Amino acid sequence: MATKETLIDIKKNIEENIGCKVVLRTNKGRKKVNVREGILEDAYPSVFTVRIDSGLMSERKVSYSYSDVLTETVELSMFNNLLASEN
């Protein structure tokens, strides 16, 4: 069962990787999944933000709560870890 410490661990992990490139996989329900790349921008007490380059000089900033990561609605993969696991 998830505890308060689990959310604290998720928050610490995200705070340690601010500024890193991430792959963001979001579950939108009914078998709809979005996969995007972005930069982990900031961590606040209840949410964290990711800056996503939408192309053609367009950027957007999205925010998610730590409980989204806990419930696996949002999955974050650090880009450096993906490169290391492929080699």
ABEGO torsion letter per residue (X at the ends): XBBAAAAAAAAAAAAAABGBBBBBBBBAEGGBBBBBBBBBABBBAABBBBBBBAEGGBBBBBBBBAAAAAAGABBBBBAAAAAAAAX
